[in-house]
Amino acid sequence: MLASEIGDGTQFRCGRDFAASLGLVPRQYSTGGKSNLLGISRRGDSHIRSLLVQCARAYMRFLDRRTGPLAEWARVLASRRHSNVVACAVANKLARIAWAIVARHTSFNAGPVALPA
């Protein structure tokens, strides 16, 4: 379903635009050069959005066992925010990663893996 929504990725200018089409980014209200981010818009395809949020919840379920930059980022965010907010943020990041993979014709590279000390 995600591949059918992204297509070849060229119809979206950046990953944020793709995530916005799914309703996973905060609504933005800006005036006078000051930007104010509100709650997520929840517009777009609700079925794909709910699948991405469920995928994020499954990822967060064993977050303490995961390593890598995404897991570290999610752990830091989870220490400050509610789990539902973190799930939406991880879903947003997963959508942006999916767009980048399709639009740039690359494979996913999680980055350097930190070894436990």
C-alpha positions in Angstrom: 0.0 0.0 0.0 2.8 2.4 0.8 4.5 1.8 -2.5 1.3 2.6 -4.4 0.9 5.8 -2.4 4.5 6.9 -3.0 4.7 5.9 -6.6 8.1 6.9 -7.9 8.5 9.7 -5.3 8.8 12.5 -7.8 5.3 14.0 -7.2 6.5 15.0 -3.7 9.2 17.6 -3.3 10.6 16.2 0.0 9.8 13.6 2.7 7.8 16.1 4.7 5.4 16.6 1.7 4.9 12.9 1.5 4.3 12.6 5.3 1.9 15.6 5.0 -0.1 13.8 2.3 -0.6 10.9 4.8 -1.5 13.3 7.7 1.5 12.6 9.8 3.1 16.1 10.2 2.0 18.9 12.5 -0.2 21.5 11.1 1.8 24.7 10.6 0.6 28.2 11.4 3.2 30.8 10.6 3.0 34.6 10.4 5.6 37.3 10.6 8.5 34.8 10.2 7.5 32.9 13.3 6.4 29.4 12.8 4.0 27.6 15.2 3.5 23.9 15.0 0.1 22.5 16.1 -1.2 18.9 16.4 -0.9 16.4 13.6 -3.4 17.1 10.8 -4.8 13.6 10.3 -5.7 14.3 6.7 -4.9 12.0 3.9 -5.1 8.2 3.7 -6.2 7.0 7.1 -5.5 3.4 6.3 -1.9 3.9 5.5 -1.4 6.3 8.4 -2.9 3.7 10.8 -0.6 1.0 9.4 2.5 3.2 9.8 1.5 4.1 13.4 1.0 0.4 14.2 4.4 -0.3 12.7 5.9 2.4 14.9 4.2 0.9 18.0 5.6 -2.6 17.1 9.0 -1.0 16.7 8.7 0.8 20.1 7.5 -2.4 21.9 11.1 -3.7 22.1 12.8 -0.4 22.0 15.1 -1.3 24.9 16.7 -4.1 22.9 17.2 -2.1 19.7 20.4 -0.3 18.7 21.1 2.4 16.1 20.3 6.1 15.6 16.6 5.6 15.2 16.3 3.7 18.4 18.4 6.2 20.3 16.3 9.1 19.0 13.1 7.3 19.9 14.4 6.5 23.4 15.3 10.1 24.1 11.9 11.3 22.8 10.1 8.6 24.8 11.7 9.9 28.0 10.1 13.4 27.4 6.9 12.6 25.6 3.8 10.4 25.8 4.0 7.1 24.0 1.3 8.1 21.5 3.2 11.2 20.5 6.4 9.1 20.1 4.5 6.5 18.0 3.3 9.3 15.6 6.8 10.8 15.5 8.3 7.4 14.6 5.6 6.8 12.0 6.4 10.2 10.5 10.1 9.3 10.4 9.3 5.9 8.8 7.3 7.6 6.1 10.1 10.0 5.4 12.6 7.2 5.2 10.4 5.2 2.8 10.1 8.3 0.6 13.9 8.8 0.6 14.5 5.2 -0.4 12.1 5.4 -3.3 12.9 8.9 -4.5 16.7 8.5 -4.4 16.7 4.8 -5.6 18.9 3.7 -2.7 18.7 1.0 -0.1 18.2 1.6 3.6 21.4 2.2 5.6 20.8 2.4 9.4 24.1 4.1 9.9 26.9 3.0 12.3 25.7 0.6 15.0 26.9 1.5 18.5 28.4 -1.5 20.3 27.5 -1.8 24.0 30.4 -0.9 26.3 
